Amino acid sequence: MMKFLPAVLLLLLTACSTEPGDSEVQAQVLPLLITENMQQIAEIKNLHKTNGFEVDDNTYAVDINYDLVFKKGYAELAKPAEDAIQAQNGKPDILAGVASFFNGLNLIGLNMAYGDFRAGEKVNKHDRVSFIKTENGWMLSGNPKPAL
């Protein structure tokens, strides 16, 4: 019986790596979902694999689910931009005006995508990513859609 144990263990280890699991999703997908400067606004929670299927011998598609949780509300984010525009009206500051303009564009985009969100609000998101099988395990073969 003991001489079959290594063969059984090898079979179990091989079976475990036939598809990417939550650990590969966490390690490879999570860092790509939200940019560094957007981490001040929101965070990703509850990222996990919900389904998956083999595309071909070396490619596996994985459906993922996660929550985008806002750390700050829209009104709180818009306040500094509004203050900068009001301060600019008193004296011309081209650089402050340009910075306010680009911050305003980002805020408009967030508002169009998520409405008048509040701090602590959760938005459930879904995506599909692909992994390829390499000599060193599963590797993400394309970037997921950014959460923000």
C-alpha positions as CSV (number, residue, x, y, z in Angstrom):
1,M,0.0,0.0,0.0
2,M,2.8,2.4,0.8
3,K,4.4,2.0,-2.6
4,F,1.2,3.4,-4.2
5,L,1.2,6.6,-2.0
6,P,3.7,8.6,-4.1
7,A,1.7,7.8,-7.3
8,V,-1.6,8.9,-5.6
9,L,0.0,12.1,-4.3
10,L,1.4,12.9,-7.8
11,L,-2.0,12.3,-9.4
12,L,-3.7,14.6,-6.8
13,L,-1.1,17.4,-7.4
14,T,-1.5,17.1,-11.2
15,A,-5.3,17.2,-10.8
16,C,-5.1,20.3,-8.7
17,S,-3.3,22.2,-11.4
18,T,-5.6,21.3,-14.3
19,E,-7.3,24.7,-13.9
20,P,-6.4,28.1,-12.3
21,G,-8.0,28.6,-8.9
22,D,-8.7,31.4,-6.6
23,S,-5.0,31.8,-5.6
24,E,-4.0,32.5,-9.2
25,V,-6.9,34.9,-9.6
26,Q,-6.1,36.7,-6.4
27,A,-2.4,37.0,-7.1
28,Q,-2.6,37.9,-10.8
29,V,-5.9,39.7,-11.4
30,L,-6.3,41.7,-8.2
31,P,-3.4,44.1,-8.8
32,L,-4.7,44.9,-12.3
33,L,-8.3,45.8,-11.4
34,I,-7.6,49.2,-9.9
35,T,-4.9,51.8,-10.7
36,E,-2.6,53.0,-7.9
37,N,-4.1,56.6,-7.9
38,M,-7.7,55.2,-7.9
39,Q,-6.9,53.1,-4.7
40,Q,-7.6,56.3,-2.7
41,I,-11.1,56.3,-4.0
42,A,-12.1,52.6,-4.0
43,E,-10.9,49.1,-3.2
44,I,-11.6,45.6,-4.4
45,K,-13.2,43.1,-2.1
46,N,-14.5,39.5,-2.3
47,L,-12.6,38.7,-5.6
48,H,-13.2,35.1,-6.5
49,K,-13.6,32.7,-9.4
50,T,-17.2,31.8,-10.1
51,N,-16.8,29.5,-13.1
52,G,-14.3,28.4,-15.8
53,F,-13.8,26.4,-18.8
54,E,-11.0,25.0,-21.0
55,V,-10.6,26.8,-24.2
56,D,-7.9,24.6,-25.6
57,D,-5.1,22.4,-24.2
58,N,-3.2,25.4,-22.7
59,T,-5.8,28.1,-22.2
60,Y,-8.5,28.3,-19.6
61,A,-11.2,31.0,-19.3
62,V,-12.2,32.1,-15.8
63,D,-15.3,34.1,-14.8
64,I,-14.6,36.3,-11.8
65,N,-16.8,38.3,-9.5
66,Y,-15.9,41.0,-7.0
67,D,-17.2,44.1,-5.2
68,L,-15.9,47.6,-5.9
69,V,-16.3,49.4,-2.6
70,F,-16.0,53.2,-2.6
71,K,-13.8,54.7,0.2
72,K,-15.1,58.3,-0.7
73,G,-18.3,59.6,-2.0
74,Y,-18.8,61.6,-5.2
75,A,-19.6,64.8,-3.3
76,E,-16.4,64.5,-1.2
77,L,-14.3,64.0,-4.4
78,A,-16.0,66.9,-6.2
79,K,-15.5,69.4,-3.4
80,P,-11.7,70.1,-4.0
81,A,-12.3,70.5,-7.7
82,E,-15.1,73.0,-7.1
83,D,-13.0,74.9,-4.5
84,A,-10.1,75.1,-7.1
85,I,-12.4,76.5,-9.7
86,Q,-13.8,79.1,-7.3
87,A,-10.3,80.1,-6.2
88,Q,-9.2,80.4,-9.8
89,N,-11.9,82.9,-10.6
90,G,-10.2,85.4,-8.3
91,K,-6.8,85.1,-10.0
92,P,-5.7,83.5,-13.2
93,D,-3.6,80.3,-12.6
94,I,-3.3,78.3,-15.8
95,L,-1.8,75.2,-14.1
96,A,-4.5,75.1,-11.5
97,G,-7.1,75.5,-14.2
98,V,-5.7,72.6,-16.3
99,A,-5.4,70.4,-13.2
100,S,-9.0,71.2,-12.2
101,F,-10.2,70.5,-15.8
102,F,-8.6,67.0,-15.8
103,N,-9.8,66.2,-12.3
104,G,-13.3,67.3,-13.4
105,L,-13.1,65.0,-16.4
106,N,-12.2,62.1,-14.2
107,L,-15.1,62.9,-11.8
108,I,-17.6,63.2,-14.7
109,G,-16.5,59.8,-15.9
110,L,-16.9,58.3,-12.4
111,N,-20.3,59.9,-12.1
112,M,-21.4,58.6,-15.5
113,A,-20.3,55.1,-14.6
114,Y,-21.5,54.9,-11.0
115,G,-23.9,57.8,-10.4
116,D,-23.8,59.8,-7.1
117,F,-22.0,57.1,-5.2
118,R,-21.4,57.3,-1.4
119,A,-18.5,56.2,0.8
120,G,-19.0,52.5,1.7
121,E,-21.3,51.8,-1.3
122,K,-20.6,48.5,-3.1
123,V,-20.9,47.7,-6.8
124,N,-20.8,44.1,-7.8
125,K,-18.7,43.5,-10.9
126,H,-18.1,40.5,-13.2
127,D,-15.5,39.8,-15.9
128,R,-13.9,37.0,-17.8
129,V,-10.1,36.5,-17.9
130,S,-7.9,34.0,-19.7
131,F,-5.0,32.0,-18.3
132,I,-2.4,30.0,-20.2
133,K,-0.6,27.0,-18.8
134,T,3.1,27.5,-18.6
135,E,6.0,25.4,-17.2
136,N,5.7,27.4,-14.0
137,G,1.9,27.1,-13.6
138,W,-1.0,29.3,-14.8
139,M,-0.3,32.8,-16.1
140,L,-2.8,35.5,-16.9
141,S,-2.8,36.1,-20.7
142,G,-4.6,39.4,-20.9
143,N,-5.6,42.2,-18.6
144,P,-9.0,42.3,-17.0
145,K,-11.3,45.3,-17.5
146,P,-10.3,48.0,-15.0
147,A,-12.8,48.4,-12.2
148,L,-12.3,52.2,-12.3
